[in-house]
Amino acid sequence: MDSQICALDERVARLEKANRAMKVIVAVTVLAMAAMTSTPQSLAKAVKKLVSLDAGTITAQTITAQTITAQQIDLVNAAGQVAAVLGTSSNGAGLVFIDKGKWLLALGVSQNGGTSSAGLALYDGNSVLPGNGVVRAAVGINSQGAGLTALDGNGNTVLVSGVSADGASAGSDVMDSNGYSRAGFGNAANGSGFFAGDSNNVTRYVAGVAPNGTAAGAVTYDATGKPQLELGGLGDGSVNGMLALDATGQDRFDAGYSSTEGGGALVKDSSGNVIWFAPPAE
């Protein structure tokens, strides 16, 4: 039974590792989005064939043209205030919507180090959302996948979600003001999993399910990250069990059921010697 429970524990550990890998994919996507949000600030290269009005013409007082070529175009309202800026830079192009002098929404494309990305960012510090003019939400794509992120008023990331380019893995991660992961879930080829952490950046709970449903398990951890309680079972119900461990990692209480062996429980001392047991029921 110990080996079966250990096997389940190893499976859960692999699920946690897979979920961490998905967080890396999401983090890479977020970096792409960060590069994207800087694009509208420098505004990119030649903008052609803008919006067509009135059967292919754009009219500004007495000026009529079908094509405007420029590196930057400022759109103003009736009061002469800039409401949007469209432009280019050496590595991309972007469009920024401005609310009374404050950025509201920016979208753009960029190419950095041979990697192309595109995305959209939303800001606070305007009439829609009060704040300090920092990015509060962003969504973006690059060759590795797609992702979205939400940030607090200080610009700290508090929520990240993403999916790989091939759709094989996806996940979400919630973080506190210190940037520590407090909860997350994900799915990949080797299963689905969930984890929860504390304010000291220690994982305290992990649960996972095998991709074909053949097994499921969960582990709780103490404040130092050592396993406290492990439990799991096979999908067909033929085997299930649990282990309670002490601070040294020694299992002190084991209980389980097998369709072939029945149910049982045992207690061990600090050296792993069995000091009490309940034999399988007849």
C-alpha positions in Angstrom: 0.0 0.0 0.0 2.9 2.3 0.8 4.3 2.0 -2.7 0.9 2.7 -4.2 0.5 5.9 -2.1 4.0 6.9 -3.0 3.2 6.4 -6.7 0.2 8.7 -6.3 2.4 11.2 -4.5 4.9 11.2 -7.3 2.1 11.7 -9.8 0.8 14.7 -7.9 4.4 16.0 -7.8 4.6 15.7 -11.5 1.3 17.5 -11.9 2.7 20.4 -9.7 5.8 20.5 -11.9 3.6 20.6 -15.0 1.7 23.5 -13.5 4.9 25.3 -12.7 6.0 24.8 -16.3 2.7 26.3 -17.5 3.4 29.3 -15.2 6.7 29.7 -17.1 4.9 29.7 -20.4 2.5 32.3 -19.0 5.4 34.4 -17.7 7.0 34.4 -21.1 3.7 35.6 -22.6 3.5 38.3 -20.0 7.1 39.5 -20.9 5.9 39.7 -24.5 2.9 41.8 -23.4 5.3 44.0 -21.4 7.3 44.6 -24.6 4.0 45.3 -26.4 2.9 48.0 -23.9 6.1 50.0 -24.6 5.4 50.0 -28.4 2.7 52.8 -28.4 5.1 55.0 -26.4 7.7 55.1 -29.3 5.1 54.6 -32.1 6.5 52.7 -35.2 7.2 53.1 -39.1 5.0 54.0 -42.1 1.2 54.1 -41.7 -0.7 53.8 -45.0 -4.2 53.4 -46.2 -6.0 54.7 -43.1 -9.7 54.7 -42.6 -11.7 55.4 -45.8 -14.8 57.7 -45.5 -17.2 59.0 -48.1 -16.5 56.6 -50.9 -12.8 56.4 -50.4 -12.0 59.9 -49.4 -10.8 61.5 -46.1 -11.8 65.1 -45.8 -10.3 67.6 -43.4 -11.7 71.0 -44.2 -10.5 71.6 -47.7 -7.9 68.8 -47.9 -9.0 65.5 -49.6 -6.9 62.4 -50.0 -7.3 58.7 -50.4 -4.0 57.8 -48.7 -2.0 59.5 -45.9 1.6 58.5 -45.2 3.0 59.6 -41.9 5.1 58.4 -38.9 2.6 59.8 -36.4 -1.0 61.1 -36.6 -2.7 62.9 -33.7 -6.4 62.9 -33.6 -8.0 65.8 -31.7 -11.5 66.5 -30.5 -13.6 69.6 -31.0 -11.7 71.4 -28.2 -8.3 70.7 -29.8 -7.3 68.1 -27.2 -5.5 65.0 -28.4 -7.9 62.0 -28.2 -5.8 59.4 -30.0 -2.3 58.9 -31.4 -1.4 56.5 -34.2 2.2 56.0 -35.1 5.3 53.9 -35.7 8.8 53.3 -34.3 11.8 51.3 -35.4 10.3 48.0 -34.1 6.5 48.3 -34.4 3.4 50.3 -34.6 0.8 51.4 -32.1 -2.4 53.2 -31.4 -3.1 55.1 -28.1 -6.4 56.4 -26.9 -6.1 59.4 -24.6 -8.6 60.6 -22.0 -8.0 64.3 -21.0 -4.2 63.9 -21.4 -4.1 60.5 -19.7 -3.6 57.2 -21.4 -6.7 55.0 -21.5 -6.0 52.2 -24.0 -3.0 51.2 -26.0 -2.6 48.5 -28.7 0.3 47.7 -30.8 2.7 45.2 -32.4 6.4 44.9 -32.0 9.4 42.8 -32.9 12.2 42.5 -30.4 15.2 40.1 -30.9 13.4 38.4 -33.8 10.3 37.7 -31.7 7.0 39.3 -32.8 4.2 40.1 -30.4 0.9 42.0 -30.4 -1.4 43.1 -27.6 -3.5 45.6 -25.8 -3.1 47.4 -22.5 -5.6 49.3 -20.4 -4.5 52.0 -17.9 -5.9 53.7 -14.8 -5.5 57.4 -13.9 -8.3 58.5 -16.2 -12.0 59.2 -16.1 -12.7 55.5 -16.4 -10.6 54.3 -13.5 -8.8 56.6 -11.0 -5.1 55.8 -10.3 -1.5 56.6 -11.1 -1.5 56.0 -14.8 -0.2 52.4 -14.6 -1.2 49.4 -16.7 -4.1 47.6 -15.0 -4.9 44.9 -17.6 -3.2 43.6 -20.7 -3.7 40.8 -23.2 -1.1 39.7 -25.8 0.1 37.0 -28.1 3.5 35.8 -29.4 4.9 32.6 -31.0 4.7 30.8 -27.7 1.1 31.4 -26.9 -1.5 33.9 -25.6 -2.0 35.4 -22.2 -3.6 38.0 -20.1 -2.7 39.7 -16.9 -4.3 42.0 -14.4 -2.3 44.4 -12.1 -3.1 46.4 -9.0 -2.8 50.2 -8.6 0.9 49.9 -7.9 1.6 48.0 -11.1 2.1 44.7 -9.3 0.8 41.6 -11.3 -2.0 39.9 -9.4 -3.5 37.6 -12.0 -1.9 35.8 -14.9 -3.6 33.4 -17.3 -2.2 31.9 -20.5 -2.3 29.1 -23.1 0.5 27.6 -25.1 0.5 28.1 -28.9 -0.5 24.6 -29.6 -3.2 24.6 -26.9 -1.7 21.6 -25.1 -1.3 23.5 -21.8 -3.0 26.3 -20.1 -3.1 27.8 -16.6 -3.8 30.7 -14.3 -1.9 32.1 -11.3 -3.0 34.5 -8.6 -0.3 36.5 -6.8 -0.2 38.7 -3.7 1.4 42.2 -3.4 4.8 40.6 -2.8 4.6 38.8 -6.1 4.2 35.4 -4.4 1.9 32.8 -6.0 -1.0 32.2 -3.7 -3.2 30.0 -5.9 -3.2 28.5 -9.4 -4.5 25.8 -11.6 -3.5 24.3 -14.9 -3.9 21.6 -17.4 -1.3 19.8 -19.6 -0.7 16.5 -21.4 0.3 14.8 -18.1 -2.8 15.9 -16.1 -4.6 18.8 -14.4 -3.6 20.3 -11.1 -4.2 23.0 -8.5 -2.0 24.5 -5.9 -2.2 27.1 -3.0 0.6 28.9 -1.3 1.1 31.1 1.8 2.4 34.6 2.3 5.9 33.3 2.8 6.0 31.8 -0.8 5.7 28.3 0.4 3.3 25.8 -1.4 0.9 24.5 1.2 -1.5 22.4 -0.9 -1.4 20.5 -4.2 -4.0 18.4 -5.9 -3.9 16.6 -9.2 -5.7 14.3 -11.6 -4.1 12.0 -14.2 -5.1 13.0 -17.8 -7.0 9.8 -18.4 -8.7 9.8 -15.0 -6.8 6.7 -13.8 -5.7 8.4 -10.5 -6.1 11.5 -8.4 -4.3 12.7 -5.3 -3.6 15.6 -2.9 -0.8 16.7 -0.6 -0.8 19.3 2.2 2.5 20.8 3.4 3.7 22.5 6.6 5.1 26.0 6.8 8.6 24.8 5.7 7.3 23.0 2.6 7.5 19.5 4.0 4.6 17.1 3.3 2.1 16.6 6.1 -0.7 14.6 4.6 -0.9 12.6 1.4 -4.0 10.9 0.0 -5.0 9.5 -3.3 -6.8 6.8 -5.2 -7.2 5.0 -8.5 -9.9 6.0 -10.8 -11.6 2.6 -10.8 -11.9 2.7 -7.0 -9.7 -0.4 -6.6 -7.1 1.3 -4.4 -7.2 4.4 -2.1 -5.2 5.5 0.9 -3.6 8.2 3.0 -0.4 8.9 4.8 0.2 11.3 7.8 3.8 12.4 8.2 5.8 14.0 10.9 8.3 16.9 10.6 11.1 14.6 9.5 9.1 13.1 6.7 8.4 9.8 8.5 4.9 8.5 7.9 3.3 7.9 11.3 -0.2 6.9 10.3 -1.2 4.9 7.2 -4.6 3.9 6.1 -6.0 2.4 3.0 -8.2 0.1 1.1 -7.6 -2.4 -1.7 -10.3 -4.4 -3.5 -8.0 -7.4 -3.4 -6.6 -7.0 0.2 -9.4 -5.1 2.0 -8.9 -2.2 4.4 -6.3 -1.5 7.0 -4.5 1.0 9.2 -1.3 1.2 11.1 0.6 3.6 13.4 4.5 3.9 13.4 7.0 5.4 15.8 9.5 8.1 14.8 11.9 5.3 13.5 9.2 3.8 11.2 8.5 0.8 13.4 4.9 -0.3 13.5 3.4 0.0 17.0 -0.2 -0.6 16.2 -2.2 -1.9 13.3 -5.7 -2.9 12.3 -5.7 -6.0 10.0 -7.8 -6.1 6.9 -11.5 -7.0 7.6 -12.4 -10.6 6.8 
